[in-house]
Amino acid sequence: MSTSPAGPGDGRTDPVDVAATDGTEDAPASLSDRVADAEHRGEVVVVSGMTGAGRSTAAKELEDLGFFVVDNLPPQLVADVVRLVDRSRGPRQPIAVVVDVRSGSFFGGLQEVLAKRTTGRRTTLLYLEATDEVLVRRQEAARRPHPLQEGGRLLDGLHREREVLADVRGDADLVIDTTSLNVHQLKAAVAQALGSPEHLGLQVNVVSFGFKYGIPVDADLLADMRFLPNPYWVPELRDQTGRDPAVASYVKGRPDAQLFLDRYVPVIETLSDGYLREGKRFMTVAIGCTGGKHRSVAMSEEITRRLIALGMDARATHRDLGRE
């Protein structure tokens, strides 16, 4: 188990230590008190996911962002780390722990730890994944066996790992698919999502994509724009993209496009309230068309514009723009 280097304390005293020195014992805090206290503490980010998907890269980026990072931690020790950091660095110090199948039989306790909210802090579960093909290539380049390979093929270990992690992925607050990301792009994605731990609002990422390149695996919502006429078949629009005014006007000018926008954006707004109530702070909305160049791009930009106008933290990204 490796940790980020310990630093000097910041002079703040842990409340538990104060209570212990005056000879009195505080009454157990109520649930509302514990929740209020957690909102004033630093965030805990639990990093998990597939071997080779970039957990170490994410951990290094979180350390650069000011998190106290512990790698390869058995989940049963997460609460202990929080207590130690509270005492040495103060309760506002954000913490990141990497928990994965290297913990062996201990890994099964992760969901219980998260469900019981034993950290006393706001906790975000970050899950990293990639396709088997990419994971195999990365592991072979690293010349390291898979922790669940058990003398068999590397692919066998990956399949076992996916089975073990299936429920964890389902509980994740944020899923990042690193299949097409390099190290710098992954670090940028982590920084964008977790660089402001004090921000408690929902972050909506509206992603345009082309169906011929595959559906984004991290999508929470998906909408198909192939019901709209394709600008590709208009000669003067073919070489332009959905970011160009002529294409955007062509796509959004259709009555059915406006009807879709008028009905779909309120759905996202309604779901955002539920996400926040359930403690989820990230939503990925995938908007697709055939090639991810015209219709999906124009509609993603307009959806993002409308969400921002509603006061939501939304941004548009275009996964497949430029691939043709």
N, C-alpha and C positions, 0 to 999 in steps of 0.2 A: 504494500500500500504506500503510495507516495502522496505528499501534500505540498501545497505551495508554502514557501518559506514563512515561518512565523515572524510576526513583527511585534514591536512594543505595544503595550496597551495604550488606550487613548485617554486614560484617566477616569473613565466612567466606572462606577461600581455596580456590580450585579445586584438587583434588588433582593435576591435570595440571601446574599451574603450580609446585606444590611440587616435584614430581619433576624438572621442567626446571631448577630452580635449583641442585640439588645435584650436577649433573654425571653423574648415573646415569640409566639407562633401565630402567624397570620391565618385567618380563616380561608378555606379553599375558595378560589376565585370562581365567580359565576361564569356561565358560558358567554354571556354578553361582555363581561369584563375581559375574558380571554381573547375574544374576537377583537375588541377595541385595542387591546395591548398588541395583538399581532399586526394590526394595521400600522403601528408605529415602529415596527421592527423591520430589519432588512429582509430582503427576499431570500428564500432557499430555492435554488434551481437544481432539480434532480435530472441528470443527463443519463439517458439509457439508449438502447438501440442495438443495431446489428454490428458485429465485428467487421471493421473495415469501412464503416459508414461515416467515420469522422469524429468519433467521440473525443479523441485526444485533441484534435484541432479545435473543437468547440470549447473544451476545457481550457485550453491555452488562451483563447479569445476572451472567455469569461474572466480569467485571471488578469488579462490586460485591461478589462473593464472595471477592475477593482474588487472582484469577488475573491473570497478566500476559497481555494479549490482543494478538494480531496479526491484523489483518483482511486478507483477499485475499492470502494468502501462497502463492507457488508451492510445491508439496509438496516439491520438492527442497531447499528452504531450511529445512525444519522442524528438522533436526538442527543446523543452524547457529544457529538461534534458541535452541535448548536450551542449546547451549554458551555463548552470550553471556549468557543468563540465569543459568546456573550460576556464571559468573565475576562478574557484577555484583550478583546478589541471593542467590546460594547455591542449592544443589541441591534444597532443600526448597520453593522457590517454585513453586507450581502454574502451569501455562502452558495457555493456550487459543489455538488458531490456527483461523482460518476459511479453509477451502480449498474452492473451488467452480469452476464453469465459467468464471468471469471470468479464470482463469489461462490460458485458451486451450489451446494445445498442451501446456503444462506440466502440465495437470491429470491427464493420463494416467499420471503417475508416482506418484500418491497410493497406490495399492494396493501397489506395490513398496516404497515407503518404509515402510508399515505392516507389510508381511510380513517385512521384514528387521529390524524393531524397531531402527531406527537411532537412535531418541531416547535409548535407554538408560534409559528411564523406563516406568512403567506407563502405557499409552495407551488411551484410550477414544474410540471413534468415535461421535459423536452425529449423527444424521441427522434433518433436519426436512422434512416434506412436508405437502401439502394437496391438495385436489381441484383440477382444472383450473379449474372455475368460480370458486372462491374466489381462486386465484392470479391469474386474469385480472382479477377485480375489484380486487384489491390493487394490481396493476401499473398498471392504468388510473388508480387514485386517486393513485398516486405520479407519474404522467405521465412514466414512464421506459420506454424500449424494452428488450426482453429481449436479453441478450448474444448469444443464438443466433438471433435473429429474422431476421437477414440480409435485411432489406427486405421480408419477408413478413408474415404475420399473427402476432400475439402468441401465439396458440395453437400455431402451427407451431414457434415457439421453445421453448415448453414441452414439446412432444412430443419435439423433438430432445434437450432437456435430460434428460428421463426416460430416454431410450435411453442417453445418456452415463453417467448416474448409476446405472443398473440394478445393476451389479456392486457399486458402493460401498454401495448400500442393503442388498444381501445380506450384506455384511460388517459392517454396523453393529452396535455393542454396544447401542445405545439408539435407538429410532425414536420420534419424537414427531409425531403427526398434529395439526397446528395448525388444521385446518379450522374447528372450532367454538370455538377459543380466542381470547380477546382478549389484548392485550399483557400485562395483569396476570396472567392465567391461565397464559400461556406462561412468564413469569418465575418464577411459583410452581412450575411443573412442573420447570424447570431447577434451581431452588434445591433442590427436594426430592430430585432425583436426584443432583446433583453438589455440593451444599452441604457435604458432609463428605468431601473427597477421601481422607482417611486410612482411610475405611471400605472394607474389601475384600470384605465378604460380598455375597451375592446379594440383590438387592431384588426382591420379587415384588409386582406390582400386579395385583390381582384386580378385573377390570372387569365390572360387569353392564351389559347392553345389551338393546335391543329389536330383533329381526330386522327389524321394519317400518321401522326407521330406518337399517338398514345394519349390516354387520359391521365392527367396529373394524379398520382397516387395519394397525394396529401389533401385532396379536395374535400371540403365539408359539404359544399353545394355545387351542383353542376347544371349548366343550362346550354342547350344546343341552338346555335344561331343559324343552322342550315335551313331553317324555314324561310329565311330572307333571301332575296335574289343575290346572286354572287357577282360582285364587281369585276371579278376576273374575266367575265365574258364581255365586259365593256372595254373595247380596245384602249381608249384614252385613260382608263382607270387601272388597267391590269398591272402596270409597273409601280403604281403608287400603293400606299398602305393605309390602314384605317386611321392613322394619325394625320393623314393629309385631309384638308378641309373638303375637297371634292368627294373623296371616298366617304368620309364621315357623313356628309350631307346626303349622299346617295343611299347609305345604309339607314340612317336615322330618319330620313324623310318619309319612309313608308309608314302608313297608318298602323300596320300591325307591329312595327318596331316600337312606335310610341306606346301602343297598348301594352306591349310586353314590359317596357320600362316602367310605365305607370303602375303595373301590378306587381312586378318582381322586386323593385326596390323596397316597397313597404314590407314585403316578406322578409327581406334581409334585416330591416329595421326591427321587426317583431322578434325575429330569432335572436338578434343581438341582446335584447333585454333578457331573454332566457339564458343565453350563454353566460352573461355576467352573474345572474342569480346562481348559476351552477358553478361559478368560480372559473369559467373558461375565458381567457383573455385574447384568444387568437381565432380568427375565422378565415378560411380560404375559400373564395368563391371562384370556381372555374367556368369560364365562358368560352365555348368552342365553336369552331367552324371547320371547314375542310382542311385548310392549310395553315391557319393561325396568322393570316396576313391582313385580311380585309375586315370581314364582318365581326369577328370576335374582338379584334383590336378596337374598332370603333365603338362597339357596344360596351366593352370593358371600360374605356375611357369615360363614356357617358354615365355608366353606373357609378364609377368612382366619383365623378363630379357631383352627382346627386347625393351620394352618401356624405360627402364633405359638406355639402350645403345643409344637410341635416345635423351637422355638428359631430359627425363620426370621424374617427381616425382611420382613413382609408387611403390606399395607394394602389396604383395599377402597375402590373408587370406583364411583360409580353414574352412568354417562354419561347415561342417558335418564330418570332419575327426575325427575318433575315436568313432563315434556314433554306429558303428556296433559291 
